[in-house]
Amino acid sequence: MQKFYIIFTFSVIWFCNVSFVKIADAKTTFKGGIITQTKNLKTATPKTREDLKFDLSTFDYSHLSKVIEKRDAIRFERRIGYGAPLNRVRLHINKTRKQAVDDVISDLKKYEDNIKWPLWTEKAIPTSFMEQGLRAQKTFCEDGAFLKSLKGVWLEKLSLSDTPQFERLTIFWLNHFSVNFDMYKQKHAFFQHLKFIRQNANKSYLGYLKGILKDPAMITYLNNEKSYAQNPNENLAREFLELFSLGQGHYYENDIKNLARHISGNSINFVTEEFKKYNYKTSTENYSAFGKKYKNDEDFFDILKKHPSFGEFIARKFYREYVELEDPSKEDLAYLVTYFRKFNFDIPEMVRATLYLKKFWDKKLSLIKSPLELFYGTARTLNYSGEDNDHVSLIDSMEESGQRLFNPPNIAGWPRGKEWLGGQKLEKRINLLKKNFINIPANNNNLEDKSLKDVSERPNTYEINLNNFFKNTSKNQLAVETIMLGYIPKDFSTKKYANIRVYFYNLQFLEKKWKGIELVFGTDKNTKKQYKELNRIIFYDGFSSPQIITNWQWSWFSDWRATRGISSSFPSGPKMERFYNQSKETQKLLYYLLLSLEHVLNKQKIFYTRLYENKDASLFLKERVQEVKRALKLDRDKVHTKLFSYPQNGYITSEKQKHNLFNCGIKRYGLNFFKIYQSKTFNKFFNFDKLNDFGVNISQLLIPDLNFNIKTENYIDLLKHEGYQLK
């Protein structure tokens, strides 16, 4: 017996030692709900860059004293904005180059963006959190139409702008911080991305860099919402260093890995699509970048801006945007970087330094127009967009030429320079120009005809009835706009963990509002284990707005969703502690959410046919609803909640049923699909007599750098010329 105890004791000691070693060697551990990183990866101090230093007092400004004449004014306007509208060209004539640049920068600094976004950006509640339910219920929310409305608003603003230098920067930064909408289709997050781009276009480059790490669209596009310190996703950190801030060759893998762990908690609320930082996903360890320690974002950006190469990457991009496709000379590059640093990377000052360069004024036809520049620049110059007087033909031509405004091909953005002309692209661009702009002088009698029907945005009947629905709901009655069902396992009666995912959209209860809630109702009775919860409820953090869970004690972490979850027996069962640990309000809300499924059960034959066809799942929900009624001592024959609309499933015949269908499309917010691309900017015809009054001919207006003598009526020959593709 004594020998047995000796062997047993030795085995326990050996097992504990092995376990301790494994824990000590692990890269991350969980402690108190916070992921802690046990090891900071060593980073290297970058080399100094004497080649990027320039004595600004030695810069030669003499070329900026030259007075601008008409052709130079046309060329200047084309490079700082889009096209050369005569009213804009007039602003630069007879000024010195420096005066013209300084005036452009002054206007840029003073500009406050007043773009009018579509009504849905304020009123609509996101639907992406219940995308699984929408697909399963064959309900479609016209995401593409919402995107078109954003595109129409953006391009209309670009077309009519009196500050085109701002619009040029918005496109530059939109391409720099490139996000493809179709990759994830979260329209509210994408709208916030567009708003972020426009709000910062004339402010600080450093501000952009700080904000992009909290940008919901970029976080989702680069999968950072799936990241946590134990298993960091490196996409956002890698692209931040490679494409947003430093460029290749100025950082090491350990810089990426450390940053990825530092920002691993940067995620979103999946209902609102807004930024949210999850502290329990973030490492508490201090990290290093470029050989220096940082513990927060402020420290990191202080280290970043002091990196010897910081500024070089963005200086090169600005040079290629405004001057020429070739790399800047060592002297010009050093001047730009030094100037940028002096003004703490203020964006208008970055533009000023670039326009001050002698090569900006000397280099001609050294840049290739993007499709957007080509077609919208022509439209702005001639104040003509096509016979339909809208954006349709311009957008179609732009996209046929390879530039889909909100869907760049990858994180690196659209093609650049000569890539726009490769293959058959040049021929296509020329043909599309001819097609769009061939009939400009056809009828000068209708020159100022800009008549458009009113396209103002008004809420429809659905929205009015919905407001009345909530208004006429009592305090203690749960009211839900709609309920969607996600995946329902066909083997519900035998599956080990049989779950039904349910999405509640737009709720009101106890004088509070929720935009959305996702819950899982299920059972684990088929596991046949002692620790089973039996009938249960599951919730994941980030899948409600506002938060419904008040106590996360005994929660667990889901690798699949990269967030914590909590489950409890529900509405009764052997393990109800986690449910009873929630606030009384949360308990009541969860009870009534389950009760609201009675509407689903009553209409399952018409609207929730998948549930109707799954008798076991349907019976399970029916039993749980009755269980809640017994627990709350409610009338079992009465429906105690309200539901406004049902998913668009199956064939609906009666008008009454049609009115009960969930509406999540653009008409709900006063948008007409056929009017999204209408424009109030362009004339139907261009009056060429204006050129005579201005003292320039059509050749000088369209290709000022080449001495053509082409008659006005032959303007198409200029648009077809290869030189018109350049600027």
Rosetta blueprint (number, residue, H / E / L):
1 M L
2 Q H
3 K H
4 F H
5 Y H
6 I H
7 I H
8 F H
9 T H
10 F H
11 S H
12 V H
13 I H
14 W H
15 F H
16 C H
17 N H
18 V H
19 S H
20 F H
21 V H
22 K H
23 I H
24 A H
25 D H
26 A L
27 K L
28 T E
29 T E
30 F E
31 K E
32 G L
33 G L
34 I E
35 I E
36 T E
37 Q E
38 T L
39 K L
40 N L
41 L L
42 K L
43 T L
44 A L
45 T L
46 P L
47 K L
48 T L
49 R L
50 E H
51 D H
52 L H
53 K L
54 F L
55 D L
56 L H
57 S H
58 T H
59 F L
60 D L
61 Y L
62 S H
63 H H
64 L H
65 S H
66 K L
67 V E
68 I L
69 E L
70 K H
71 R H
72 D H
73 A H
74 I H
75 R H
76 F H
77 E H
78 R H
79 R H
80 I H
81 G L
82 Y L
83 G L
84 A L
85 P L
86 L H
87 N H
88 R H
89 V H
90 R L
91 L L
92 H L
93 I L
94 N L
95 K L
96 T E
97 R H
98 K H
99 Q H
100 A H
101 V H
102 D H
103 D H
104 V H
105 I H
106 S H
107 D H
108 L H
109 K H
110 K H
111 Y L
112 E L
113 D L
114 N L
115 I L
116 K L
117 W L
118 P L
119 L L
120 W H
121 T H
122 E H
123 K H
124 A L
125 I L
126 P L
127 T L
128 S H
129 F H
130 M H
131 E H
132 Q H
133 G H
134 L H
135 R H
136 A H
137 Q L
138 K L
139 T L
140 F L
141 C L
142 E L
143 D H
144 G H
145 A H
146 F H
147 L H
148 K H
149 S H
150 L H
151 K H
152 G H
153 V H
154 W H
155 L H
156 E H
157 K H
158 L H
159 S H
160 L H
161 S L
162 D L
163 T L
164 P H
165 Q H
166 F H
167 E H
168 R H
169 L H
170 T H
171 I H
172 F H
173 W H
174 L H
175 N H
176 H H
177 F L
178 S L
179 V L
180 N L
181 F H
182 D H
183 M H
184 Y L
185 K L
186 Q L
187 K H
188 H H
189 A H
190 F H
191 F H
192 Q H
193 H H
194 L H
195 K H
196 F H
197 I H
198 R H
199 Q H
200 N H
201 A L
202 N L
203 K L
204 S E
205 Y H
206 L H
207 G H
208 Y H
209 L H
210 K H
211 G H
212 I H
213 L L
214 K L
215 D L
216 P H
217 A H
218 M H
219 I H
220 T H
221 Y H
222 L L
223 N L
224 N H
225 E H
226 K H
227 S L
228 Y E
229 A L
230 Q L
231 N E
232 P L
233 N L
234 E L
235 N H
236 L H
237 A H
238 R H
239 E H
240 F H
241 L H
242 E H
243 L H
244 F H
245 S H
246 L L
247 G L
248 Q L
249 G L
250 H L
251 Y L
252 Y L
253 E H
254 N H
255 D H
256 I H
257 K H
258 N H
259 L H
260 A H
261 R H
262 H H
263 I L
264 S L
265 G L
266 N E
267 S E
268 I E
269 N L
270 F L
271 V L
272 T L
273 E L
274 E L
275 F E
276 K E
277 K E
278 Y L
279 N H
280 Y H
281 K H
282 T L
283 S L
284 T L
285 E L
286 N L
287 Y E
288 S E
289 A E
290 F L
291 G L
292 K E
293 K E
294 Y E
295 K L
296 N L
297 D H
298 E H
299 D H
300 F H
301 F H
302 D H
303 I H
304 L H
305 K H
306 K L
307 H L
308 P L
309 S L
310 F L
311 G L
312 E H
313 F H
314 I H
315 A H
316 R H
317 K H
318 F H
319 Y H
320 R H
321 E H
322 Y H
323 V L
324 E L
325 L L
326 E L
327 D L
328 P L
329 S L
330 K H
331 E H
332 D H
333 L H
334 A H
335 Y H
336 L H
337 V H
338 T H
339 Y H
340 F H
341 R H
342 K H
343 F L
344 N L
345 F L
346 D E
347 I H
348 P H
349 E H
350 M H
351 V H
352 R H
353 A H
354 T H
355 L H
356 Y H
357 L L
358 K H
359 K H
360 F H
361 W H
362 D H
363 K L
364 K L
365 L L
366 S L
367 L L
368 I E
369 K L
370 S L
371 P H
372 L H
373 E H
374 L H
375 F H
376 Y H
377 G H
378 T H
379 A H
380 R H
381 T H
382 L H
383 N L
384 Y E
385 S L
386 G L
387 E L
388 D L
389 N L
390 D E
391 H L
392 V H
393 S H
394 L H
395 I H
396 D H
397 S H
398 M H
399 E H
400 E H
401 S L
402 G L
403 Q L
404 R L
405 L L
406 F L
407 N L
408 P L
409 P L
410 N L
411 I L
412 A L
413 G L
414 W L
415 P L
416 R L
417 G H
418 K H
419 E H
420 W H
421 L H
422 G L
423 G L
424 Q L
425 K H
426 L H
427 E H
428 K H
429 R H
430 I H
431 N H
432 L H
433 L H
434 K H
435 K H
436 N H
437 F H
438 I L
439 N L
440 I L
441 P L
442 A L
443 N L
444 N H
445 N H
446 N H
447 L L
448 E L
449 D L
450 K L
451 S L
452 L L
453 K L
454 D L
455 V L
456 S L
457 E L
458 R L
459 P L
460 N L
461 T H
462 Y H
463 E H
464 I H
465 N H
466 L H
467 N H
468 N H
469 F H
470 F H
471 K H
472 N L
473 T L
474 S L
475 K L
476 N L
477 Q L
478 L L
479 A E
480 V E
481 E E
482 T E
483 I E
484 M E
485 L E
486 G L
487 Y L
488 I L
489 P L
490 K L
491 D L
492 F L
493 S L
494 T L
495 K L
496 K L
497 Y L
498 A E
499 N E
500 I E
501 R E
502 V E
503 Y E
504 F E
505 Y E
506 N E
507 L E
508 Q E
509 F E
510 L L
511 E L
512 K E
513 K E
514 W E
515 K E
516 G E
517 I E
518 E E
519 L E
520 V E
521 F E
522 G E
523 T E
524 D L
525 K H
526 N H
527 T H
528 K L
529 K L
530 Q L
531 Y L
532 K L
533 E L
534 L L
535 N E
536 R E
537 I E
538 I E
539 F E
540 Y E
541 D L
542 G L
543 F L
544 S E
545 S E
546 P L
547 Q L
548 I L
549 I L
550 T L
551 N L
552 W L
553 Q L
554 W L
555 S L
556 W E
557 F E
558 S E
559 D L
560 W L
561 R L
562 A L
563 T E
564 R E
565 G E
566 I E
567 S E
568 S E
569 S E
570 F L
571 P L
572 S L
573 G L
574 P L
575 K L
576 M L
577 E H
578 R H
579 F H
580 Y H
581 N L
582 Q L
583 S L
584 K H
585 E H
586 T H
587 Q H
588 K H
589 L H
590 L H
591 Y H
592 Y H
593 L H
594 L H
595 L H
596 S L
597 L H
598 E H
599 H H
600 V H
601 L H
602 N H
603 K L
604 Q L
605 K L
606 I L
607 F L
608 Y L
609 T H
610 R H
611 L H
612 Y H
613 E L
614 N L
615 K H
616 D H
617 A H
618 S H
619 L H
620 F H
621 L H
622 K H
623 E H
624 R H
625 V H
626 Q H
627 E H
628 V H
629 K H
630 R H
631 A H
632 L H
633 K L
634 L L
635 D L
636 R L
637 D L
638 K L
639 V L
640 H L
641 T L
642 K E
643 L E
644 F L
645 S L
646 Y E
647 P L
648 Q L
649 N L
650 G L
651 Y L
652 I L
653 T L
654 S L
655 E H
656 K H
657 Q H
658 K H
659 H H
660 N L
661 L E
662 F L
663 N L
664 C L
665 G L
666 I H
667 K H
668 R H
669 Y H
670 G L
671 L L
672 N L
673 F H
674 F H
675 K H
676 I L
677 Y L
678 Q E
679 S L
680 K L
681 T L
682 F L
683 N E
684 K L
685 F L
686 F L
687 N L
688 F L
689 D H
690 K H
691 L H
692 N H
693 D H
694 F H
695 G L
696 V L
697 N L
698 I H
699 S H
700 Q H
701 L H
702 L H
703 I L
704 P L
705 D L
706 L L
707 N L
708 F L
709 N L
710 I L
711 K L
712 T H
713 E H
714 N H
715 Y H
716 I H
717 D H
718 L H
719 L H
720 K H
721 H L
722 E H
723 G H
724 Y H
725 Q H
726 L E
727 K L
